[in-house]
Amino acid sequence: MRIDRSGVIVNCPQCGRANRLGFAALAKTSRCGHCKASIGAPAVPIEVADSAAFDAAAGGSALPLLVDFWAPWCGPCRSVAPELARVAQSNAGRYLVVKVNTDELTDVAERFRIRSIPTLALVSGGREVDRIAGARPAQEIEAFAERALASDTRRAS
């Protein structure tokens, strides 16, 4: 699974073929272009490969992004990875969990003023809603996301 400038590339659970889910359609169930099986929103954290793909996802996704700013050398970042996998699995369709390697996407890390890792940020409509720093268990990550989504909903009202 990966993100490009047009959407998320996922493999069909039925036939295995790659399908692109456009960012604007992530909140909907899609169908495989080959076998027509249902394809839901991604249920795993997705590594962002480049800044343009991140910007496209942040600005165009129908789902908010839970962004994990991390680096491979960071021990706490590695320890939070399985927790994020649990969060992505249990919240598929509510928000998209994406991973930004701060060593590779330094411009994105600079724009978000990342000073410590791991840092988790909730991004909705292209803007950061809230953030927390430090490794946390899945329940705390989900509680953070719920609070951030609730505050974002109040601002939009």
Steps between C-alpha positions, in 0.01 A plus 500: 500500500632843411394860443564693182379843389163361387404270784576184690606192305354188662490138394159342464440251782330265252719497186812685616497759221615854579225763517530873559256645750480874434545717807157657457335155499676347802191533718303280258520129425653444158501204263795325341538598136570138409279269710254757644559390862447763767807691614476701820719772642854394590533328838881522532741791543630621164851635444503828304776493238520866399386850594267540203312183596473621861367840387245334270380271780491777762308739276276261311413209727137450593634345820712685755862385521662375818863577416784318674820705472780249563853389404646149467772559762248608766430228759171650626386537136556129446313415820195706399478335154298194613269730698437705186425180309230421759361853470491481119327161510228608744440842339503421127253731331512758782851629433806398301820420692806619308870490589741783414870414534649830622845402370365466145222760489686777679294771332174357635657466847617862482159629389340323796779620731576150625749530787470156655399158379279315507244775453143425396295770329139495385467680165160583354425709194869572450557647845630362826225467758707375796814303591660293774862395546642178638431130470153405621281191511220455247228609746672834565556557128133431430392730783723775360351453152145506640565827688663656194216392271242632747672838523530513120127426466416784742714744301331401175151557649 
